[in-house]
Amino acid sequence: MNIYKRGQVYWCKFMIDGKLCQYSCKTKDKSVADEIAAVIYADTIRNRFNLPTKTKNKFLFDDVYQEYLKNISNSPKTIKEKGDYILKHLFSFFKVRNIQDITEKDIINYQVKRKFEILNLPKNKDKREQDINFRTVNLETATLSHFFNYCIKSGYIDKNPAFKIKKLNELSRLKTLSDEDIEKLINGATNKLTRDLITFLIYIGCRKGEALNLKWDDVDLQNNVIAIKGTKTKYDRYIPISKPLKELLSGIEKEKVVEAKFAPSKKDDCLYVFNDNGRKLSDFKRSFHTACRNAGLKDLRIHDLRHVFASKMVMNGTSLFITGELLGHRTTQMTKRYSYLVPETLKKAVDDVWKK
């Protein structure tokens, strides 16, 4: 192959099967012309012998993500609960990008961008970085990782660029309430259903979804045990019914029969312990926030009632192992978060071993 200058730009010429081929490299730079000429020669050879060209397909993030939402059956809880919020931020950065071009560096840049957005929120003004919770950004990154795993299974990409991304700082939300605050919260509810749900979650420590999906078939008031089924960890667990919890459930059961008579609902709706006039309850976030406002409690979430239960158990001398069993933790690491609540218990254990 020969590179030569014609006018202001370089050209290349070469022979293929006795035929002279000449092409302009469209550059004044000799080194660049050499590279272009090599590409032209390779493309000409491919076309001459009908060889496949190695071209990159364009799979836009927007298109594939919509496909991902339609096809995933085991979507993470975050996608269900905060899907629109997460999608808004992801699309602002990745929407028109080809997923095959997205790298680990791109995701780190996205993390940095979101981090500074959160740092600049009015509520975080004058706070140190270590005192700010970046859990939302971590949820977005986890969603990205789940999405890219789907892309790998679907054959769009070969590796997950979000696989090694480190999490940002998350603040622990191990909330606990005094007996006085618990009473205020329960009394702050404006209806019996919300009051019963708050009391139930504090007494039993289950997750909100587990409470709302609880059926009367899973409640054995005779043997004083509740079966929590279809949990987040995919394992059923059985929780003893305490005396105050039994009184609460007995009261709900009596009222449920009366309500169901007037409910034009589906045949099995009133099988749920917590129902709205015979219909399965989907959420009670709004009424819970009303109860918090009436009780004067700020920054309290429904899931925090699970921590209240765990804190009460641990501070009363219950072992971390038993507390973890009741909470349905699959690893001891989850329950170890509550160990700071039992310094006296740990001290006593050491003293008992070494006492003379």
N, C-alpha and C positions, 0 to 999 in steps of 0.2 A: 504494500500500500504506500502511496506517495502523497505527502502533504506539500502543497505549494500555495503561494500567494497570488491572488488575482484581484487587482485593484487594491482595496483597503482591507479585504478579509481573506482568510485562508480557505482553501478548498482541499478536498481529498479525492483521489482516484485509485481504482483498483480493478482487477479483472476477475470475472466470475464466469466460468464455462466459456471463455473466449470472448466474453462481452465486456466492453469498457463501461465502467460505472463512475460517474463524477457527481459530487455533491458539495454544496457550500457548507462550511462549518459555521458561518455567520459570526465570526469573531476575529478580532485583530491580535488576540493573544495566542502565541504559538503553542504553549503548553496546554491551554484549554482546547485548542483545535485538535491536538493529538488525542485527547480524551473523547471529544465528540466524534472524531473520525472512527475510533474504535467501536463506539456504540452504533454508528451508522453501518459500519461493516458487519457487525453481529446481527443487526436487524435485517439487513439485506440478505444475509445467509439464511436466516430463519424463514423469510418470505419465499426465497428461491426454492427451498426444500420443504416448504410447508411444515416447519417445526413450530411447536407451541411456544408462544411468548409468555414470559413470566411477568404477569401483571398483577397488581394488588387490587383485590376487590374492595369496593367502598361500602362499608357497613357503618352507617351513621349511628351514633349513640342513641339519638332520639328514636329511630326506627326499631333498633334491637331491644332497647329498654321497654318499649311498648309491647313487643313480642314476649319479652321476659315476664312482664306483669300478667299477661294472659295465660302463660303456660306453666308457671311455677305452682306446684301444689302444696309445697311445704315452705311457704314464704315466712321469713322471720316476723316476729311480733311487731318489730319496729316499722316494717313496711305497711302492715295493716293499720297500726295506730297513728303513725306520723308520715304516711306515704306521701301525701300532697306537699307537706312541709319540706321533707327531704328532697323530693323531686324538684321543687322550685330551685333549691340551691345547686343541685347536681346539674340541672339543665342550663343554669346560667353560666356554667363553666365548660360542660362537655357536650351540650346538645348537638352541635354541628360537627363534632370531631369524629373521625373514623376510628372505631374502637381498636383497630389493628395498629394505630399510631400512638395510642395512649400508653405512656410509660410510667414506671415507678416515680420518676422525677415529676411528672405531671400531677400525680396524686399528692405528692408531698407539697407541690406548689398550691394545690387546692386546699390542703390542710392549713397551710400558712395563711392563705387568703381568708379562710373562715375563722381562723384563730384571731386575726386582727379585727375582723368584723365584730366578734364577741367581746374582745378587749375594749372596743370603742363604744359598746352599749352604755347608755346612761347609768344603768344599775351597777356597772362595774367600774365606774369612775373612782379614782383614788384607791382602788384595790390592787394588792400585789398579785402578780401572775399566778403564784402558787395558791392563792385564795379564790381563784376563779374556776368554775366547773366547765370543762369542755366536753361533757358527755355527749351533747348533740352532735358535735363534729365526729366523735368516735362512732356514733350510730350511723352517720352518713358514710364514713369510711367502711364500716362493716357491711352496709348495704351494697357499696361498690364491690367489695370482695365477693359477696354472694352473687351479684350480677355477673362478674367476670368468670366465676365458676360455672355459671349457666352457659356463658359464651364458649367456654372450653368444651363442655359436654355437647354443645350444638355445632362444634367444628368451626367457629368463627375465628378463634385465637388458639395459641398453643400454651400460653402460660398466663397466670394471674398477676398483673402488675401491682395489685394491692396486697399481695400475700405477706410481704415483710414490713408493711407499714406499721410503725409503732404508735401506740395510743398516746393521746395527750392526757393532761392531768384531769382526773375525775375526783370530785369531793364526795366523801362518804355521806350517805343520807340515813345513818342509823338513828332515826328519830326515836325518842321515848317521851312519854307524857306522864305527868304526875296523876295521882288518883283524882285530884281536883279538876285537872284539865280534861281527863277522860269523862268525868261527870258533866262538865260544861259542854263538851262536844256532843255527847248523846242527847242532852237536853236541848241543844241548839238545833236539832233536826226538827223540821216543820211538819213531818208526817211519820206515821208509825213504821212504814216500810223502810224508810231511810234510817230511822232510829234502830230498828231491828238489825239491819245490815251492818251498821257501824258496830253495834254491840257484838254481833256474831263474829265479825272479823277480828275484833280485839280478843274475844274469848278463845278463838280457835287458830288464828294465825295463818289461815289459808290465803291464797291469792284471790283477787277480785273475780277473775273468770271462773275459778273453782267454786266460789260461793254462788255466783249467778247460774252456774250449770248444775248445781246440786239438786237432786231429785229426792222425793220422799222415799223411794225404794232404797236409797243409799243411807237413810237415817234409821237406825235401830234404837228406839227409845227404851225398849225392853232390856236389851243388853248394854245399853249406854255406849254405843260406838257409831261413828260416822265414817263411811267409806268415801274417800276423795278419789274420783276416777277421772281418766282422761286428762292427766295433769301435764304441765309443761315438760316434765322430765320423762313422760311416757310410762311412769310407774304408778300404780295405785298405792295408796297408803290409808291406814286406819287410825282414827284419832278418838280417844276416849271422850265421852260427853261428861263434862263437869255438872255439878248440881245447878248453878245459875244458868248454864247453857241449856240444860234440859228444861228448865222453867221457861226460857225464852222460846225454844222450839215448840213446846207444848202450846204456848199461847199463839204462835203463828199457825200451827196445824188447825186449831179450832176456828180461827178466823178465815183460813183458806177455804174451808168447806162452805162457809156462808157466802164468801165472795164469788166462788165458782158458779153458784146457782144463777147468778145474774150476769155471767160473762158469756157473750156470744163468741166464744173462742174455739180454737181447734180442740180436737178430742183429748190430746195428751198435754195441752199447755199447763193445766193446773197441777201436773205432776211435779212441777218445779217448786221448791220450797219458797223461793222469793219470786212472787209473781205480781203482776199489776192487773187486778181484776180478772185473774185466771190466765193472763197472757204472760209469757216468759219475759223477764226483765232483761233489757240489753245493756243498760248502764245506769248509774245514778250519780254521775260526776257533778251535775249541776246542783242537785239537792245536797250533796256532800259539801260542796263549796259554800252553800248557804249555811249549813250547820257550823262550818269553820268560822264564817264571818260572824254569826250570832254568838259563838263561843269566844271570839276575840283571838283566834289562833291563826297565825300567818304561816305561809309556806308549808302547808301540810297537804300531803297527797293521800289518796286512798291506800296506795301500797305501803305507806308509812305505818298503817295500822298493823301490818304484819311484823314490822320491827318493834312496835309497842308490845305485841304479844311475846316476841322473842326476848326482849329486854326484861319483861316481867318474870319470865321463866328463869332466866339466868341469874337475875338479882335475888331470886327467891331460893337459890341454891341448886337448881336443876343443872345437871351436867350438860356440857356443850354437845356431847354425843346424842343424848336424849332430845335436846332442843332441836338439833339438826334432823333427827328422825321425824319429829312432829312437824317441822317445816317442810320436809320432803327434800332436803338438800342431798344431792348425789355425791358431793365431796365434802370433806371436813374443812376445807379452806373457806367455804362459804360461811360456816358457823363460827370459825375462829375470829371473825370480825367482832363478835360479841364478847371476846375474852377480856377486853378492857373493863367490862362491867363487874368482874368478879375478882378484884385484887385481894380482898379479904379471904375469899374461898381458896384462892391459890396459896396465900400465905398460910392458912390453916392446914392445907394439905402438906406443905413442906414441914411445918412445925410438928404435925402428927407423926411424920416419918422419923424425925430426929429427936423427938422428945425422950427424955431419960426417966 
